[in-house]
Amino acid sequence: MTIKPLFDKVVVKSIEAEEKTASGIILPGTAQEKPQMAEVIAVGPGGLVDGKDVTMQVKVGDKVLYSKYAGSEFKLDGNEVIILRQNDILAIVSE
């Protein structure tokens, strides 16, 4: 299944958080924080949104940090994805 977001929407797939702390303690799933890093899998075209012209700053394949409780979660082909607005993305992460 393919997904094509509209306007300034971005579809991301969460990158799993570390299950082990720096000191070697293994965290159970309930103790882990909700991941805030994700990979962009689809990007809307931008355009006129709320009376302002929006140019998309992210592209497919970018790794991004997003606001903790932003977006809406969906299942797409059995995978959890999040659809959020571009302004909920805080930064593009490069390695």
HTML snippet that shows the backbone in 3Dmol.js (N, CA, C, O; Angstrom):
<script src="https://3Dmol.org/build/3Dmol-min.js"></script>
<div id="view" style="width:600px;height:400px;position:relative"></div>
<script>
const pdb = `
ATOM      1  N   MET A   1       0.841  -1.164   0.000  1.00  0.00           N
ATOM      2  CA  MET A   1       0.000   0.000   0.000  1.00  0.00           C
ATOM      3  C   MET A   1       0.897   1.242   0.000  1.00  0.00           C
ATOM      4  O   MET A   1       1.912   1.281   0.695  1.00  0.00           O
ATOM      5  N   THR A   2       0.522   2.235  -0.769  1.00  0.00           N
ATOM      6  CA  THR A   2       1.273   3.491  -0.782  1.00  0.00           C
ATOM      7  C   THR A   2       0.440   4.572  -0.115  1.00  0.00           C
ATOM      8  O   THR A   2      -0.787   4.484  -0.070  1.00  0.00           O
ATOM      9  N   ILE A   3       1.099   5.572   0.392  1.00  0.00           N
ATOM     10  CA  ILE A   3       0.413   6.664   1.057  1.00  0.00           C
ATOM     11  C   ILE A   3       0.966   7.976   0.518  1.00  0.00           C
ATOM     12  O   ILE A   3       2.178   8.143   0.380  1.00  0.00           O
ATOM     13  N   LYS A   4       0.063   8.903   0.215  1.00  0.00           N
ATOM     14  CA  LYS A   4       0.463  10.207  -0.302  1.00  0.00           C
ATOM     15  C   LYS A   4      -0.158  11.274   0.600  1.00  0.00           C
ATOM     16  O   LYS A   4      -1.351  11.558   0.486  1.00  0.00           O
ATOM     17  N   PRO A   5       0.643  11.872   1.503  1.00  0.00           N
ATOM     18  CA  PRO A   5       0.101  12.890   2.394  1.00  0.00           C
ATOM     19  C   PRO A   5      -0.280  14.162   1.639  1.00  0.00           C
ATOM     20  O   PRO A   5       0.275  14.461   0.581  1.00  0.00           O
ATOM     21  N   LEU A   6      -1.223  14.894   2.192  1.00  0.00           N
ATOM     22  CA  LEU A   6      -1.695  16.131   1.581  1.00  0.00           C
ATOM     23  C   LEU A   6      -1.057  17.344   2.254  1.00  0.00           C
ATOM     24  O   LEU A   6      -0.639  17.280   3.410  1.00  0.00           O
ATOM     25  N   PHE A   7      -0.991  18.439   1.517  1.00  0.00           N
ATOM     26  CA  PHE A   7      -0.527  19.735   2.009  1.00  0.00           C
ATOM     27  C   PHE A   7       0.815  19.643   2.739  1.00  0.00           C
ATOM     28  O   PHE A   7       1.803  19.202   2.153  1.00  0.00           O
ATOM     29  N   ASP A   8       0.864  20.054   4.014  1.00  0.00           N
ATOM     30  CA  ASP A   8       2.134  20.101   4.748  1.00  0.00           C
ATOM     31  C   ASP A   8       2.316  18.887   5.664  1.00  0.00           C
ATOM     32  O   ASP A   8       3.056  18.954   6.645  1.00  0.00           O
ATOM     33  N   LYS A   9       1.647  17.790   5.345  1.00  0.00           N
ATOM     34  CA  LYS A   9       1.742  16.582   6.170  1.00  0.00           C
ATOM     35  C   LYS A   9       2.959  15.752   5.787  1.00  0.00           C
ATOM     36  O   LYS A   9       3.387  15.733   4.633  1.00  0.00           O
ATOM     37  N   VAL A  10       3.513  15.057   6.804  1.00  0.00           N
ATOM     38  CA  VAL A  10       4.675  14.196   6.627  1.00  0.00           C
ATOM     39  C   VAL A  10       4.371  12.866   7.304  1.00  0.00           C
ATOM     40  O   VAL A  10       3.847  12.844   8.418  1.00  0.00           O
ATOM     41  N   VAL A  11       4.694  11.755   6.641  1.00  0.00           N
ATOM     42  CA  VAL A  11       4.509  10.425   7.230  1.00  0.00           C
ATOM     43  C   VAL A  11       5.874   9.932   7.674  1.00  0.00           C
ATOM     44  O   VAL A  11       6.822   9.902   6.889  1.00  0.00           O
ATOM     45  N   VAL A  12       5.966   9.539   8.960  1.00  0.00           N
ATOM     46  CA  VAL A  12       7.232   9.070   9.505  1.00  0.00           C
ATOM     47  C   VAL A  12       7.054   7.706  10.161  1.00  0.00           C
ATOM     48  O   VAL A  12       5.963   7.337  10.597  1.00  0.00           O
ATOM     49  N   LYS A  13       8.154   6.977  10.216  1.00  0.00           N
ATOM     50  CA  LYS A  13       8.188   5.682  10.899  1.00  0.00           C
ATOM     51  C   LYS A  13       9.190   5.817  12.038  1.00  0.00           C
ATOM     52  O   LYS A  13      10.351   6.157  11.808  1.00  0.00           O
ATOM     53  N   SER A  14       8.749   5.553  13.266  1.00  0.00           N
ATOM     54  CA  SER A  14       9.600   5.721  14.443  1.00  0.00           C
ATOM     55  C   SER A  14      10.824   4.825  14.370  1.00  0.00           C
ATOM     56  O   SER A  14      10.764   3.687  13.906  1.00  0.00           O
ATOM     57  N   ILE A  15      11.929   5.371  14.841  1.00  0.00           N
ATOM     58  CA  ILE A  15      13.157   4.606  14.995  1.00  0.00           C
ATOM     59  C   ILE A  15      13.161   4.149  16.442  1.00  0.00           C
ATOM     60  O   ILE A  15      13.068   4.967  17.357  1.00  0.00           O
ATOM     61  N   GLU A  16      13.268   2.849  16.650  1.00  0.00           N
ATOM     62  CA  GLU A  16      13.159   2.275  17.990  1.00  0.00           C
ATOM     63  C   GLU A  16      14.194   2.859  18.947  1.00  0.00           C
ATOM     64  O   GLU A  16      15.350   3.072  18.582  1.00  0.00           O
ATOM     65  N   ALA A  17      13.759   3.111  20.170  1.00  0.00           N
ATOM     66  CA  ALA A  17      14.635   3.624  21.214  1.00  0.00           C
ATOM     67  C   ALA A  17      15.545   2.506  21.716  1.00  0.00           C
ATOM     68  O   ALA A  17      15.235   1.323  21.579  1.00  0.00           O
ATOM     69  N   GLU A  18      16.656   2.900  22.289  1.00  0.00           N
ATOM     70  CA  GLU A  18      17.586   1.932  22.865  1.00  0.00           C
ATOM     71  C   GLU A  18      16.906   1.170  23.996  1.00  0.00           C
ATOM     72  O   GLU A  18      16.193   1.764  24.805  1.00  0.00           O
ATOM     73  N   GLU A  19      17.120  -0.130  24.055  1.00  0.00           N
ATOM     74  CA  GLU A  19      16.560  -0.952  25.124  1.00  0.00           C
ATOM     75  C   GLU A  19      17.521  -1.054  26.303  1.00  0.00           C
ATOM     76  O   GLU A  19      17.185  -1.638  27.334  1.00  0.00           O
ATOM     77  N   LYS A  20      18.711  -0.488  26.154  1.00  0.00           N
ATOM     78  CA  LYS A  20      19.718  -0.591  27.200  1.00  0.00           C
ATOM     79  C   LYS A  20      20.275   0.808  27.476  1.00  0.00           C
ATOM     80  O   LYS A  20      20.536   1.566  26.542  1.00  0.00           O
ATOM     81  N   THR A  21      20.457   1.148  28.745  1.00  0.00           N
ATOM     82  CA  THR A  21      21.035   2.436  29.102  1.00  0.00           C
ATOM     83  C   THR A  21      22.537   2.407  28.873  1.00  0.00           C
ATOM     84  O   THR A  21      23.115   1.353  28.608  1.00  0.00           O
ATOM     85  N   ALA A  22      23.162   3.569  28.976  1.00  0.00           N
ATOM     86  CA  ALA A  22      24.613   3.657  28.780  1.00  0.00           C
ATOM     87  C   ALA A  22      25.373   2.815  29.799  1.00  0.00           C
ATOM     88  O   ALA A  22      26.467   2.330  29.512  1.00  0.00           O
ATOM     89  N   SER A  23      24.800   2.642  30.983  1.00  0.00           N
ATOM     90  CA  SER A  23      25.471   1.846  32.012  1.00  0.00           C
ATOM     91  C   SER A  23      25.174   0.357  31.897  1.00  0.00           C
ATOM     92  O   SER A  23      25.678  -0.434  32.695  1.00  0.00           O
ATOM     93  N   GLY A  24      24.356  -0.041  30.906  1.00  0.00           N
ATOM     94  CA  GLY A  24      24.112  -1.449  30.657  1.00  0.00           C
ATOM     95  C   GLY A  24      22.815  -2.001  31.234  1.00  0.00           C
ATOM     96  O   GLY A  24      22.566  -3.203  31.146  1.00  0.00           O
ATOM     97  N   ILE A  25      21.984  -1.145  31.821  1.00  0.00           N
ATOM     98  CA  ILE A  25      20.711  -1.602  32.385  1.00  0.00           C
ATOM     99  C   ILE A  25      19.706  -1.778  31.255  1.00  0.00           C
ATOM    100  O   ILE A  25      19.501  -0.867  30.453  1.00  0.00           O
ATOM    101  N   ILE A  26      19.081  -2.947  31.192  1.00  0.00           N
ATOM    102  CA  ILE A  26      18.082  -3.224  30.159  1.00  0.00           C
ATOM    103  C   ILE A  26      16.725  -2.717  30.636  1.00  0.00           C
ATOM    104  O   ILE A  26      16.278  -3.044  31.735  1.00  0.00           O
ATOM    105  N   LEU A  27      16.072  -1.906  29.786  1.00  0.00           N
ATOM    106  CA  LEU A  27      14.784  -1.310  30.135  1.00  0.00           C
ATOM    107  C   LEU A  27      13.640  -2.156  29.593  1.00  0.00           C
ATOM    108  O   LEU A  27      13.677  -2.546  28.426  1.00  0.00           O
ATOM    109  N   PRO A  28      12.618  -2.455  30.405  1.00  0.00           N
ATOM    110  CA  PRO A  28      11.429  -3.128  29.878  1.00  0.00           C
ATOM    111  C   PRO A  28      10.655  -2.152  29.001  1.00  0.00           C
ATOM    112  O   PRO A  28      10.812  -0.938  29.128  1.00  0.00           O
ATOM    113  N   GLY A  29       9.827  -2.677  28.120  1.00  0.00           N
ATOM    114  CA  GLY A  29       9.068  -1.850  27.189  1.00  0.00           C
ATOM    115  C   GLY A  29       8.253  -0.762  27.850  1.00  0.00           C
ATOM    116  O   GLY A  29       8.113   0.326  27.291  1.00  0.00           O
ATOM    117  N   THR A  30       7.707  -1.027  29.034  1.00  0.00           N
ATOM    118  CA  THR A  30       6.877  -0.031  29.706  1.00  0.00           C
ATOM    119  C   THR A  30       7.691   1.119  30.272  1.00  0.00           C
ATOM    120  O   THR A  30       7.136   2.192  30.512  1.00  0.00           O
ATOM    121  N   ALA A  31       8.981   0.936  30.495  1.00  0.00           N
ATOM    122  CA  ALA A  31       9.820   1.986  31.070  1.00  0.00           C
ATOM    123  C   ALA A  31      10.475   2.856  30.001  1.00  0.00           C
ATOM    124  O   ALA A  31      11.055   3.895  30.315  1.00  0.00           O
ATOM    125  N   GLN A  32      10.384   2.440  28.748  1.00  0.00           N
ATOM    126  CA  GLN A  32      11.024   3.191  27.683  1.00  0.00           C
ATOM    127  C   GLN A  32      10.191   4.414  27.326  1.00  0.00           C
ATOM    128  O   GLN A  32       8.961   4.383  27.370  1.00  0.00           O
ATOM    129  N   GLU A  33      10.886   5.489  26.973  1.00  0.00           N
ATOM    130  CA  GLU A  33      10.194   6.688  26.523  1.00  0.00           C
ATOM    131  C   GLU A  33       9.696   6.487  25.103  1.00  0.00           C
ATOM    132  O   GLU A  33      10.249   5.701  24.334  1.00  0.00           O
ATOM    133  N   LYS A  34       8.639   7.216  24.774  1.00  0.00           N
ATOM    134  CA  LYS A  34       8.131   7.196  23.408  1.00  0.00           C
ATOM    135  C   LYS A  34       9.223   7.763  22.501  1.00  0.00           C
ATOM    136  O   LYS A  34       9.753   8.838  22.779  1.00  0.00           O
ATOM    137  N   PRO A  35       9.569   7.051  21.411  1.00  0.00           N
ATOM    138  CA  PRO A  35      10.637   7.553  20.545  1.00  0.00           C
ATOM    139  C   PRO A  35      10.239   8.875  19.901  1.00  0.00           C
ATOM    140  O   PRO A  35       9.082   9.076  19.532  1.00  0.00           O
ATOM    141  N   GLN A  36      11.208   9.768  19.772  1.00  0.00           N
ATOM    142  CA  GLN A  36      10.964  11.048  19.129  1.00  0.00           C
ATOM    143  C   GLN A  36      11.806  11.192  17.866  1.00  0.00           C
ATOM    144  O   GLN A  36      11.810  12.253  17.242  1.00  0.00           O
ATOM    145  N   MET A  37      12.513  10.139  17.487  1.00  0.00           N
ATOM    146  CA  MET A  37      13.283  10.162  16.256  1.00  0.00           C
ATOM    147  C   MET A  37      12.597   9.232  15.270  1.00  0.00           C
ATOM    148  O   MET A  37      12.145   8.145  15.630  1.00  0.00           O
ATOM    149  N   ALA A  38      12.526   9.675  14.020  1.00  0.00           N
ATOM    150  CA  ALA A  38      11.819   8.891  13.010  1.00  0.00           C
ATOM    151  C   ALA A  38      12.458   9.098  11.650  1.00  0.00           C
ATOM    152  O   ALA A  38      13.231  10.030  11.429  1.00  0.00           O
ATOM    153  N   GLU A  39      12.106   8.190  10.743  1.00  0.00           N
ATOM    154  CA  GLU A  39      12.535   8.308   9.356  1.00  0.00           C
ATOM    155  C   GLU A  39      11.341   8.724   8.519  1.00  0.00           C
ATOM    156  O   GLU A  39      10.254   8.164   8.659  1.00  0.00           O
ATOM    157  N   VAL A  40      11.539   9.706   7.650  1.00  0.00           N
ATOM    158  CA  VAL A  40      10.472  10.200   6.785  1.00  0.00           C
ATOM    159  C   VAL A  40      10.235   9.183   5.669  1.00  0.00           C
ATOM    160  O   VAL A  40      11.171   8.798   4.967  1.00  0.00           O
ATOM    161  N   ILE A  41       8.968   8.743   5.503  1.00  0.00           N
ATOM    162  CA  ILE A  41       8.668   7.784   4.438  1.00  0.00           C
ATOM    163  C   ILE A  41       7.783   8.374   3.339  1.00  0.00           C
ATOM    164  O   ILE A  41       7.677   7.795   2.258  1.00  0.00           O
ATOM    165  N   ALA A  42       7.142   9.528   3.602  1.00  0.00           N
ATOM    166  CA  ALA A  42       6.361  10.213   2.572  1.00  0.00           C
ATOM    167  C   ALA A  42       6.197  11.677   2.966  1.00  0.00           C
ATOM    168  O   ALA A  42       6.100  12.004   4.149  1.00  0.00           O
ATOM    169  N   VAL A  43       6.168  12.554   1.966  1.00  0.00           N
ATOM    170  CA  VAL A  43       6.077  13.997   2.202  1.00  0.00           C
ATOM    171  C   VAL A  43       5.004  14.584   1.292  1.00  0.00           C
ATOM    172  O   VAL A  43       4.935  14.262   0.106  1.00  0.00           O
ATOM    173  N   GLY A  44       4.163  15.455   1.866  1.00  0.00           N
ATOM    174  CA  GLY A  44       3.153  16.153   1.077  1.00  0.00           C
ATOM    175  C   GLY A  44       3.796  17.210   0.193  1.00  0.00           C
ATOM    176  O   GLY A  44       4.986  17.493   0.326  1.00  0.00           O
ATOM    177  N   PRO A  45       3.002  17.801  -0.722  1.00  0.00           N
ATOM    178  CA  PRO A  45       3.550  18.757  -1.676  1.00  0.00           C
ATOM    179  C   PRO A  45       3.761  20.168  -1.124  1.00  0.00           C
ATOM    180  O   PRO A  45       4.391  20.996  -1.782  1.00  0.00           O
ATOM    181  N   GLY A  46       3.244  20.453   0.076  1.00  0.00           N
ATOM    182  CA  GLY A  46       3.337  21.823   0.593  1.00  0.00           C
ATOM    183  C   GLY A  46       2.229  22.655  -0.038  1.00  0.00           C
ATOM    184  O   GLY A  46       1.132  22.149  -0.277  1.00  0.00           O
ATOM    185  N   GLY A  47       2.503  23.912  -0.307  1.00  0.00           N
ATOM    186  CA  GLY A  47       1.520  24.777  -0.937  1.00  0.00           C
ATOM    187  C   GLY A  47       0.897  25.734   0.062  1.00  0.00           C
ATOM    188  O   GLY A  47       1.499  26.046   1.089  1.00  0.00           O
ATOM    189  N   LEU A  48      -0.309  26.201  -0.238  1.00  0.00           N
ATOM    190  CA  LEU A  48      -1.001  27.175   0.593  1.00  0.00           C
ATOM    191  C   LEU A  48      -1.697  26.473   1.748  1.00  0.00           C
ATOM    192  O   LEU A  48      -2.631  25.701   1.533  1.00  0.00           O
ATOM    193  N   VAL A  49      -1.245  26.737   2.987  1.00  0.00           N
ATOM    194  CA  VAL A  49      -1.806  26.126   4.182  1.00  0.00           C
ATOM    195  C   VAL A  49      -2.136  27.239   5.165  1.00  0.00           C
ATOM    196  O   VAL A  49      -1.259  28.013   5.549  1.00  0.00           O
ATOM    197  N   ASP A  50      -3.392  27.323   5.569  1.00  0.00           N
ATOM    198  CA  ASP A  50      -3.845  28.363   6.503  1.00  0.00           C
ATOM    199  C   ASP A  50      -3.457  29.760   6.027  1.00  0.00           C
ATOM    200  O   ASP A  50      -3.082  30.607   6.838  1.00  0.00           O
ATOM    201  N   GLY A  51      -3.542  30.003   4.746  1.00  0.00           N
ATOM    202  CA  GLY A  51      -3.254  31.312   4.174  1.00  0.00           C
ATOM    203  C   GLY A  51      -1.786  31.635   4.003  1.00  0.00           C
ATOM    204  O   GLY A  51      -1.442  32.750   3.613  1.00  0.00           O
ATOM    205  N   LYS A  52      -0.908  30.680   4.287  1.00  0.00           N
ATOM    206  CA  LYS A  52       0.537  30.902   4.148  1.00  0.00           C
ATOM    207  C   LYS A  52       1.121  29.876   3.185  1.00  0.00           C
ATOM    208  O   LYS A  52       0.706  28.717   3.161  1.00  0.00           O
ATOM    209  N   ASP A  53       2.087  30.323   2.395  1.00  0.00           N
ATOM    210  CA  ASP A  53       2.746  29.408   1.461  1.00  0.00           C
ATOM    211  C   ASP A  53       3.771  28.573   2.225  1.00  0.00           C
ATOM    212  O   ASP A  53       4.668  29.125   2.862  1.00  0.00           O
ATOM    213  N   VAL A  54       3.641  27.236   2.164  1.00  0.00           N
ATOM    214  CA  VAL A  54       4.535  26.326   2.887  1.00  0.00           C
ATOM    215  C   VAL A  54       5.427  25.596   1.893  1.00  0.00           C
ATOM    216  O   VAL A  54       4.946  24.929   0.976  1.00  0.00           O
ATOM    217  N   THR A  55       6.742  25.733   2.091  1.00  0.00           N
ATOM    218  CA  THR A  55       7.727  24.989   1.312  1.00  0.00           C
ATOM    219  C   THR A  55       8.217  23.842   2.178  1.00  0.00           C
ATOM    220  O   THR A  55       8.623  24.055   3.320  1.00  0.00           O
ATOM    221  N   MET A  56       8.184  22.633   1.646  1.00  0.00           N
ATOM    222  CA  MET A  56       8.589  21.463   2.424  1.00  0.00           C
ATOM    223  C   MET A  56      10.109  21.446   2.586  1.00  0.00           C
ATOM    224  O   MET A  56      10.851  21.588   1.614  1.00  0.00           O
ATOM    225  N   GLN A  57      10.557  21.269   3.823  1.00  0.00           N
ATOM    226  CA  GLN A  57      11.978  21.284   4.159  1.00  0.00           C
ATOM    227  C   GLN A  57      12.562  19.875   4.303  1.00  0.00           C
ATOM    228  O   GLN A  57      13.781  19.707   4.318  1.00  0.00           O
ATOM    229  N   VAL A  58      11.689  18.861   4.410  1.00  0.00           N
ATOM    230  CA  VAL A  58      12.156  17.487   4.584  1.00  0.00           C
ATOM    231  C   VAL A  58      11.908  16.684   3.321  1.00  0.00           C
ATOM    232  O   VAL A  58      11.089  17.057   2.481  1.00  0.00           O
ATOM    233  N   LYS A  59      12.632  15.567   3.199  1.00  0.00           N
ATOM    234  CA  LYS A  59      12.431  14.690   2.045  1.00  0.00           C
ATOM    235  C   LYS A  59      12.435  13.241   2.531  1.00  0.00           C
ATOM    236  O   LYS A  59      12.872  12.956   3.646  1.00  0.00           O
ATOM    237  N   VAL A  60      11.958  12.349   1.707  1.00  0.00           N
ATOM    238  CA  VAL A  60      11.925  10.929   2.045  1.00  0.00           C
ATOM    239  C   VAL A  60      13.341  10.453   2.364  1.00  0.00           C
ATOM    240  O   VAL A  60      14.289  10.750   1.637  1.00  0.00           O
ATOM    241  N   GLY A  61      13.464   9.709   3.464  1.00  0.00           N
ATOM    242  CA  GLY A  61      14.759   9.187   3.882  1.00  0.00           C
ATOM    243  C   GLY A  61      15.424  10.008   4.977  1.00  0.00           C
ATOM    244  O   GLY A  61      16.342   9.520   5.636  1.00  0.00           O
ATOM    245  N   ASP A  62      14.974  11.261   5.186  1.00  0.00           N
ATOM    246  CA  ASP A  62      15.542  12.081   6.259  1.00  0.00           C
ATOM    247  C   ASP A  62      15.225  11.465   7.610  1.00  0.00           C
ATOM    248  O   ASP A  62      14.157  10.884   7.800  1.00  0.00           O
ATOM    249  N   LYS A  63      16.155  11.593   8.546  1.00  0.00           N
ATOM    250  CA  LYS A  63      15.903  11.219   9.939  1.00  0.00           C
ATOM    251  C   LYS A  63      15.595  12.522  10.672  1.00  0.00           C
ATOM    252  O   LYS A  63      16.345  13.492  10.566  1.00  0.00           O
ATOM    253  N   VAL A  64      14.492  12.538  11.413  1.00  0.00           N
ATOM    254  CA  VAL A  64      14.033  13.769  12.045  1.00  0.00           C
ATOM    255  C   VAL A  64      13.709  13.561  13.519  1.00  0.00           C
ATOM    256  O   VAL A  64      13.440  12.443  13.958  1.00  0.00           O
ATOM    257  N   LEU A  65      13.739  14.651  14.273  1.00  0.00           N
ATOM    258  CA  LEU A  65      13.236  14.692  15.639  1.00  0.00           C
ATOM    259  C   LEU A  65      11.910  15.435  15.592  1.00  0.00           C
ATOM    260  O   LEU A  65      11.800  16.471  14.936  1.00  0.00           O
ATOM    261  N   TYR A  66      10.899  14.911  16.286  1.00  0.00           N
ATOM    262  CA  TYR A  66       9.596  15.567  16.264  1.00  0.00           C
ATOM    263  C   TYR A  66       9.069  15.746  17.680  1.00  0.00           C
ATOM    264  O   TYR A  66       9.547  15.100  18.613  1.00  0.00           O
ATOM    265  N   SER A  67       8.087  16.621  17.838  1.00  0.00           N
ATOM    266  CA  SER A  67       7.493  16.903  19.140  1.00  0.00           C
ATOM    267  C   SER A  67       6.927  15.631  19.747  1.00  0.00           C
ATOM    268  O   SER A  67       6.393  14.779  19.038  1.00  0.00           O
ATOM    269  N   LYS A  68       7.046  15.509  21.048  1.00  0.00           N
ATOM    270  CA  LYS A  68       6.740  14.271  21.753  1.00  0.00           C
ATOM    271  C   LYS A  68       5.333  13.726  21.499  1.00  0.00           C
ATOM    272  O   LYS A  68       5.183  12.527  21.264  1.00  0.00           O
ATOM    273  N   TYR A  69       4.314  14.561  21.538  1.00  0.00           N
ATOM    274  CA  TYR A  69       2.942  14.069  21.392  1.00  0.00           C
ATOM    275  C   TYR A  69       2.293  14.543  20.095  1.00  0.00           C
ATOM    276  O   TYR A  69       1.071  14.670  20.023  1.00  0.00           O
ATOM    277  N   ALA A  70       3.098  14.805  19.077  1.00  0.00           N
ATOM    278  CA  ALA A  70       2.597  15.315  17.803  1.00  0.00           C
ATOM    279  C   ALA A  70       2.064  14.191  16.928  1.00  0.00           C
ATOM    280  O   ALA A  70       2.465  13.034  17.061  1.00  0.00           O
ATOM    281  N   GLY A  71       1.166  14.546  16.044  1.00  0.00           N
ATOM    282  CA  GLY A  71       0.711  13.650  14.998  1.00  0.00           C
ATOM    283  C   GLY A  71      -0.315  12.620  15.414  1.00  0.00           C
ATOM    284  O   GLY A  71      -0.746  12.560  16.566  1.00  0.00           O
ATOM    285  N   SER A  72      -0.690  11.818  14.445  1.00  0.00           N
ATOM    286  CA  SER A  72      -1.662  10.738  14.631  1.00  0.00           C
ATOM    287  C   SER A  72      -1.033   9.435  14.188  1.00  0.00           C
ATOM    288  O   SER A  72      -0.404   9.367  13.132  1.00  0.00           O
ATOM    289  N   GLU A  73      -1.204   8.393  15.000  1.00  0.00           N
ATOM    290  CA  GLU A  73      -0.596   7.093  14.698  1.00  0.00           C
ATOM    291  C   GLU A  73      -1.576   6.230  13.909  1.00  0.00           C
ATOM    292  O   GLU A  73      -2.775   6.214  14.188  1.00  0.00           O
ATOM    293  N   PHE A  74      -1.045   5.513  12.917  1.00  0.00           N
ATOM    294  CA  PHE A  74      -1.832   4.620  12.072  1.00  0.00           C
ATOM    295  C   PHE A  74      -1.028   3.358  11.805  1.00  0.00           C
ATOM    296  O   PHE A  74       0.194   3.343  11.956  1.00  0.00           O
ATOM    297  N   LYS A  75      -1.722   2.304  11.410  1.00  0.00           N
ATOM    298  CA  LYS A  75      -1.063   1.084  10.930  1.00  0.00           C
ATOM    299  C   LYS A  75      -1.113   1.118   9.409  1.00  0.00           C
ATOM    300  O   LYS A  75      -2.167   1.355   8.818  1.00  0.00           O
ATOM    301  N   LEU A  76       0.030   0.882   8.782  1.00  0.00           N
ATOM    302  CA  LEU A  76       0.138   0.852   7.333  1.00  0.00           C
ATOM    303  C   LEU A  76       0.909  -0.394   6.970  1.00  0.00           C
ATOM    304  O   LEU A  76       2.105  -0.485   7.249  1.00  0.00           O
ATOM    305  N   ASP A  77       0.246  -1.357   6.352  1.00  0.00           N
ATOM    306  CA  ASP A  77       0.869  -2.648   6.005  1.00  0.00           C
ATOM    307  C   ASP A  77       1.491  -3.317   7.235  1.00  0.00           C
ATOM    308  O   ASP A  77       2.565  -3.912   7.144  1.00  0.00           O
ATOM    309  N   GLY A  78       0.819  -3.219   8.376  1.00  0.00           N
ATOM    310  CA  GLY A  78       1.296  -3.849   9.595  1.00  0.00           C
ATOM    311  C   GLY A  78       2.350  -3.059  10.352  1.00  0.00           C
ATOM    312  O   GLY A  78       2.777  -3.480  11.427  1.00  0.00           O
ATOM    313  N   ASN A  79       2.777  -1.929   9.820  1.00  0.00           N
ATOM    314  CA  ASN A  79       3.777  -1.087  10.486  1.00  0.00           C
ATOM    315  C   ASN A  79       3.113   0.146  11.077  1.00  0.00           C
ATOM    316  O   ASN A  79       2.193   0.710  10.483  1.00  0.00           O
ATOM    317  N   GLU A  80       3.586   0.567  12.259  1.00  0.00           N
ATOM    318  CA  GLU A  80       3.090   1.793  12.882  1.00  0.00           C
ATOM    319  C   GLU A  80       3.741   2.986  12.188  1.00  0.00           C
ATOM    320  O   GLU A  80       4.966   3.053  12.084  1.00  0.00           O
ATOM    321  N   VAL A  81       2.925   3.926  11.714  1.00  0.00           N
ATOM    322  CA  VAL A  81       3.430   5.172  11.144  1.00  0.00           C
ATOM    323  C   VAL A  81       2.736   6.332  11.835  1.00  0.00           C
ATOM    324  O   VAL A  81       1.673   6.166  12.435  1.00  0.00           O
ATOM    325  N   ILE A  82       3.341   7.500  11.748  1.00  0.00           N
ATOM    326  CA  ILE A  82       2.773   8.708  12.328  1.00  0.00           C
ATOM    327  C   ILE A  82       2.649   9.744  11.218  1.00  0.00           C
ATOM    328  O   ILE A  82       3.593   9.975  10.463  1.00  0.00           O
ATOM    329  N   ILE A  83       1.472  10.365  11.127  1.00  0.00           N
ATOM    330  CA  ILE A  83       1.267  11.452  10.182  1.00  0.00           C
ATOM    331  C   ILE A  83       1.250  12.740  11.005  1.00  0.00           C
ATOM    332  O   ILE A  83       0.439  12.897  11.917  1.00  0.00           O
ATOM    333  N   LEU A  84       2.162  13.658  10.668  1.00  0.00           N
ATOM    334  CA  LEU A  84       2.235  14.911  11.397  1.00  0.00           C
ATOM    335  C   LEU A  84       2.456  16.072  10.452  1.00  0.00           C
ATOM    336  O   LEU A  84       2.799  15.887   9.285  1.00  0.00           O
ATOM    337  N   ARG A  85       2.256  17.268  10.970  1.00  0.00           N
ATOM    338  CA  ARG A  85       2.488  18.467  10.169  1.00  0.00           C
ATOM    339  C   ARG A  85       3.986  18.756  10.176  1.00  0.00           C
ATOM    340  O   ARG A  85       4.694  18.407  11.121  1.00  0.00           O
ATOM    341  N   GLN A  86       4.453  19.393   9.119  1.00  0.00           N
ATOM    342  CA  GLN A  86       5.874  19.710   9.040  1.00  0.00           C
ATOM    343  C   GLN A  86       6.316  20.582  10.222  1.00  0.00           C
ATOM    344  O   GLN A  86       7.446  20.442  10.690  1.00  0.00           O
ATOM    345  N   ASN A  87       5.448  21.482  10.715  1.00  0.00           N
ATOM    346  CA  ASN A  87       5.887  22.346  11.812  1.00  0.00           C
ATOM    347  C   ASN A  87       5.992  21.604  13.147  1.00  0.00           C
ATOM    348  O   ASN A  87       6.435  22.196  14.132  1.00  0.00           O
ATOM    349  N   ASP A  88       5.596  20.314  13.213  1.00  0.00           N
ATOM    350  CA  ASP A  88       5.818  19.492  14.399  1.00  0.00           C
ATOM    351  C   ASP A  88       7.200  18.852  14.377  1.00  0.00           C
ATOM    352  O   ASP A  88       7.624  18.260  15.369  1.00  0.00           O
ATOM    353  N   ILE A  89       7.906  18.967  13.254  1.00  0.00           N
ATOM    354  CA  ILE A  89       9.270  18.435  13.142  1.00  0.00           C
ATOM    355  C   ILE A  89      10.223  19.493  13.687  1.00  0.00           C
ATOM    356  O   ILE A  89      10.206  20.646  13.257  1.00  0.00           O
ATOM    357  N   LEU A  90      11.052  19.080  14.639  1.00  0.00           N
ATOM    358  CA  LEU A  90      11.952  20.030  15.299  1.00  0.00           C
ATOM    359  C   LEU A  90      13.291  20.176  14.591  1.00  0.00           C
ATOM    360  O   LEU A  90      13.860  21.267  14.557  1.00  0.00           O
ATOM    361  N   ALA A  91      13.806  19.068  14.018  1.00  0.00           N
ATOM    362  CA  ALA A  91      15.120  19.116  13.396  1.00  0.00           C
ATOM    363  C   ALA A  91      15.327  17.921  12.481  1.00  0.00           C
ATOM    364  O   ALA A  91      14.700  16.875  12.652  1.00  0.00           O
ATOM    365  N   ILE A  92      16.215  18.089  11.508  1.00  0.00           N
ATOM    366  CA  ILE A  92      16.682  16.995  10.667  1.00  0.00           C
ATOM    367  C   ILE A  92      18.015  16.539  11.268  1.00  0.00           C
ATOM    368  O   ILE A  92      18.893  17.361  11.532  1.00  0.00           O
ATOM    369  N   VAL A  93      18.163  15.235  11.483  1.00  0.00           N
ATOM    370  CA  VAL A  93      19.365  14.685  12.107  1.00  0.00           C
ATOM    371  C   VAL A  93      20.268  14.106  11.034  1.00  0.00           C
ATOM    372  O   VAL A  93      19.828  13.310  10.204  1.00  0.00           O
ATOM    373  N   SER A  94      21.521  14.503  11.053  1.00  0.00           N
ATOM    374  CA  SER A  94      22.496  13.932  10.117  1.00  0.00           C
ATOM    375  C   SER A  94      23.584  13.241  10.926  1.00  0.00           C
ATOM    376  O   SER A  94      23.907  13.647  12.042  1.00  0.00           O
ATOM    377  N   GLU A  95      24.133  12.201  10.342  1.00  0.00           N
ATOM    378  CA  GLU A  95      25.147  11.414  11.053  1.00  0.00           C
ATOM    379  C   GLU A  95      26.524  11.734  10.574  1.00  0.00           C
ATOM    380  O   GLU A  95      27.497  11.162  11.066  1.00  0.00           O
TER     381      GLU A  95
END
`;
const viewer = $3Dmol.createViewer("view");
viewer.addModel(pdb, "pdb");
viewer.setStyle({}, {cartoon: {color: "spectrum"}});
viewer.zoomTo();
viewer.render();
</script>
